């Protein structure tokens, strides 16, 4: 079977590598252009490009693909049996959807139709889901609306962050894609339509998604922090400056008087924040704007934060 692979981030690499180990013919990898990364803004190749070059595969990095005559000619010349699309980050145009006999096969990191969109892992964890999974589907012109081929579920432990879940799902999803290819080739998969009534969205994350709203219950804030790792994380304002919260835990504060959401309780080197429904968060590790990460105890020793101070202002 001849495949073309489209993908960009580290999540897509296990599927590409497993396809090569399984003996599939992959003459071309399509990925996004090199981009500036990090504080230094060093131009960096996407992980899929690096993996493709290590495997000796030719790489194309078009900025746009919708009306890209060069890419179209390349794909038509290859005439792949299937195009694998894993976190590529581009809408696949109709001409490309119609090209391979087995279709454009996508690995999506959720149990569709739940969490359609750009950030399915992050939103599943942020919403407190106890399980997520991987879905292979045949792409159509909608947003993650194509027919489901295979699915596999994975539990999310209460302490797991998105950073923990991504590599596990990537490995599980790679195996699922190989199973999908085998069964499609054998004609043993019956594609099924998605139930639109059960569809939910997982929109792309913004910096504001990390802003802590202390009117929410502590567990809600904790789940959002778990889901929004490594970005946008969790942050609030203190004295007009940003305070990032790198570790937190829902907790009980016995004997503390009721406080307004966002008010802090500082005692014995420990920092608590009042949340909605009378719940509390312990802010275990923080990072003041322009400073390094530090424990709450270190922070309190260097900053005059009194009980009753309000976060978010």
C-alpha positions in Angstrom: 0.0 0.0 0.0 1.3 3.4 -1.0 0.7 6.3 1.5 1.3 10.0 1.7 1.6 11.3 5.2 0.4 14.8 6.3 1.3 15.9 9.9 3.2 18.5 11.9 3.7 18.2 15.7 5.2 15.5 17.9 1.7 13.9 18.3 1.9 12.8 14.6 5.4 11.3 14.7 4.5 7.8 16.2 2.0 7.2 13.4 4.6 8.1 10.7 7.2 5.9 12.3 4.9 3.0 12.8 3.8 3.2 9.2 7.4 2.9 8.1 8.1 0.0 10.5 5.0 -1.8 9.2 6.5 -1.6 5.7 4.2 0.8 4.0 5.6 2.7 1.0 5.6 6.4 2.1 7.3 8.4 -0.8 6.2 11.8 0.5 5.5 13.6 3.8 3.7 17.0 3.8 4.1 19.2 6.8 3.9 22.9 7.7 6.8 25.3 7.1 9.6 25.8 9.6 8.5 28.4 12.2 10.2 30.6 14.8 9.9 28.9 18.2 10.4 29.9 21.9 11.7 33.1 23.4 14.7 33.2 21.1 12.4 32.8 18.0 14.8 30.3 16.4 13.4 28.9 13.2 12.7 25.3 13.9 11.6 22.3 11.8 8.4 20.6 12.8 8.9 17.3 14.5 7.3 15.4 11.6 9.8 16.9 9.2 12.7 15.8 11.4 11.3 12.2 11.6 10.7 12.1 7.8 14.3 13.2 7.1 15.6 10.6 9.5 13.7 8.0 7.5 15.0 9.3 4.2 11.6 10.5 3.0 11.1 13.5 0.8 9.3 16.4 2.5 7.1 19.2 1.1 6.2 22.2 3.3 3.6 24.3 1.4 2.3 27.4 3.1 -1.1 26.8 1.5 -2.6 23.7 -0.1 -6.1 24.7 -1.3 -5.0 25.9 -4.8 -1.4 24.5 -4.7 -0.8 23.3 -8.3 2.7 21.9 -7.4 1.4 19.8 -4.5 -1.6 18.6 -6.6 0.7 17.4 -9.4 3.0 15.6 -6.9 0.1 13.8 -5.3 -1.5 12.9 -8.6 1.8 11.5 -9.8 2.2 9.4 -6.6 -1.4 8.2 -6.8 -1.4 7.0 -3.1 -3.9 4.4 -1.9 -4.5 6.6 1.2 -3.4 9.9 2.6 -2.9 9.8 6.4 -3.7 13.1 8.1 -2.5 13.5 11.7 -2.6 16.9 13.3 -1.5 18.5 10.1 -3.1 21.9 10.9 -4.6 22.6 7.5 -8.1 22.1 6.0 -7.9 19.4 3.4 -9.3 20.7 0.0 -11.9 18.7 -2.0 -9.5 17.8 -4.8 -7.2 16.1 -2.2 -10.1 14.4 -0.4 -11.1 12.8 -3.7 -7.7 11.6 -4.8 -6.9 8.3 -3.0 -9.0 5.2 -3.3 -9.2 4.7 0.4 -9.7 8.4 1.2 -7.9 10.8 3.6 -7.7 8.9 6.9 -7.5 11.1 10.0 -6.4 10.3 13.5 -8.4 12.5 15.9 -7.5 12.6 19.7 -11.1 12.2 21.0 -14.0 9.8 21.0 -15.9 11.5 18.2 -18.4 13.1 17.9 -17.2 14.6 21.2 -14.5 17.3 21.1 -14.4 18.1 17.5 -11.8 20.8 16.8 -8.2 21.9 17.4 -7.8 21.0 21.1 -9.6 17.8 22.0 -7.2 16.5 24.6 -7.0 19.8 26.4 -10.8 20.3 26.6 -11.6 16.8 27.6 -9.3 17.1 30.6 -10.3 20.6 31.4 -14.0 19.5 31.5 -13.1 16.7 34.0 -13.7 13.7 31.7 -12.6 10.4 33.1 -11.8 9.0 29.7 -10.8 10.1 26.3 -9.6 8.1 23.3 -8.6 8.1 19.6 -10.8 7.9 16.5 -9.8 7.1 13.0 -12.1 8.6 10.4 -12.4 9.3 6.7 -12.2 13.0 6.3 -14.9 15.0 4.5 -15.3 18.7 4.0 -16.7 19.4 7.5 -14.8 20.0 10.8 -14.1 16.5 12.1 -17.5 15.3 10.8 -16.3 12.3 8.6 -17.4 8.7 9.0 -15.9 6.9 11.9 -13.7 3.9 11.1 -12.3 2.7 14.4 -12.2 4.0 18.0 -10.3 3.1 21.2 -10.8 4.4 24.7 -8.3 5.5 27.3 -8.8 6.3 31.0 -7.7 9.7 32.3 -6.4 9.5 35.9 -7.4 12.4 38.1 -3.8 13.6 38.4 -3.0 13.5 34.7 -2.3 16.6 32.7 -2.6 17.1 28.9 1.2 16.8 28.8 0.9 13.3 30.3 -2.0 12.3 28.0 -0.6 13.4 24.7 2.2 10.9 24.2 0.0 8.0 25.4 -2.8 8.9 23.0 -0.2 9.4 20.2 1.1 5.9 20.7 -2.3 4.4 21.0 -3.6 6.3 18.0 -0.6 5.2 15.9 -1.5 1.6 16.6 -5.2 2.3 15.8 -4.3 3.8 12.5 -2.3 0.7 11.5 -5.2 -1.5 12.4 -7.5 0.8 10.4 -5.2 0.4 7.3 -5.1 -3.4 7.7 -8.9 -3.6 8.0 -9.6 -1.2 5.1 -7.3 -3.2 2.9 -9.1 -6.4 3.9 -12.5 -4.8 3.5 -13.6 -5.6 7.1 -14.4 -2.0 8.3 -18.0 -0.7 8.2 -17.7 3.1 8.4 -20.4 4.7 10.5 -21.9 8.1 10.5 -21.4 10.4 13.5 -24.3 11.2 15.8 -24.7 15.0 15.3 -26.9 15.2 18.5 -23.8 14.2 20.6 -21.3 16.5 18.9 -19.3 18.9 21.1 -16.5 21.4 20.2 -12.9 21.7 21.3 -11.9 25.2 20.0 -8.4 26.4 19.7 -7.0 27.6 23.0 -6.3 31.3 23.7 -4.3 33.0 26.4 -7.5 34.0 28.1 -8.5 30.4 28.6 -5.8 30.2 31.3 -7.1 33.1 33.3 -8.4 31.8 36.6 -12.0 32.7 37.5 -12.1 32.1 41.2 -15.9 32.1 41.2 -15.6 28.6 39.7 -15.3 25.7 42.1 -11.7 24.6 43.0 -12.0 21.3 41.2 -13.1 23.1 38.0 -10.0 25.3 38.2 -7.8 22.4 38.9 -9.2 20.4 35.9 -8.6 23.5 33.6 -5.1 23.7 34.9 -4.5 20.0 34.1 -6.0 20.4 30.6 -4.2 23.6 29.7 -0.7 22.3 30.0 1.8 23.4 28.8 -0.1 26.4 27.4 -1.9 28.6 28.3 -1.5 27.1 31.8 -3.2 28.8 34.7 -2.7 32.4 35.7 -4.2 35.3 37.6 -3.4 38.9 38.5 -1.9 40.1 41.8 -1.3 43.8 42.4 -1.6 44.5 38.7 1.0 41.9 37.6 0.6 38.4 36.2 1.0 35.5 38.6 1.3 32.1 36.9 0.3 29.1 38.9 2.3 26.0 38.0 1.0 23.6 40.6 -2.2 23.6 42.5 -4.4 21.2 44.5 -8.0 21.4 45.6 -8.0 21.2 49.4 -10.0 21.8 52.6 -9.1 24.6 54.9 -10.6 23.7 58.3 -11.8 26.5 60.5 -11.2 29.3 58.0 -13.9 31.9 57.9 -15.9 32.3 54.6 -14.1 34.4 52.1 -15.0 35.9 48.8 -13.7 34.0 45.7 -10.2 35.1 44.9 -9.3 36.1 48.5 -6.1 34.4 49.7 -5.2 32.8 53.1 -1.5 32.9 53.8 -0.4 30.9 56.8 2.8 29.0 57.7 4.3 29.3 54.3 1.3 28.0 52.5 -1.0 29.9 50.2 -4.6 29.1 49.7 -7.2 30.8 47.4 -10.9 30.9 48.1 -13.0 29.6 45.2 -16.7 29.1 44.3 -19.1 27.0 46.4 -16.9 27.6 49.5 -14.1 25.5 48.0 -10.3 26.1 48.3 -7.2 25.7 46.2 -3.7 25.4 47.5 -1.4 27.3 45.2 1.7 25.1 45.5 4.1 26.6 42.9 3.8 30.0 41.4 5.7 32.4 39.1 5.4 36.2 39.6 5.7 38.2 36.4 9.4 38.6 35.4 10.6 36.1 38.0 11.4 32.4 38.2 9.1 29.6 39.3 9.1 29.1 43.1 7.2 27.4 45.9 4.5 29.2 47.7 6.7 29.4 50.7 9.5 31.1 48.8 7.0 33.5 47.2 5.5 34.5 50.6 9.0 35.1 52.0 9.8 37.6 49.2 6.4 39.2 48.8 4.1 40.9 51.3 0.9 39.0 50.7 -1.5 39.3 53.5 -4.6 37.1 54.1 -7.6 38.7 52.5 -5.6 40.0 49.5 -7.7 39.4 46.4 -6.4 37.6 43.3 -7.6 38.6 39.9 -7.2 42.4 40.3 
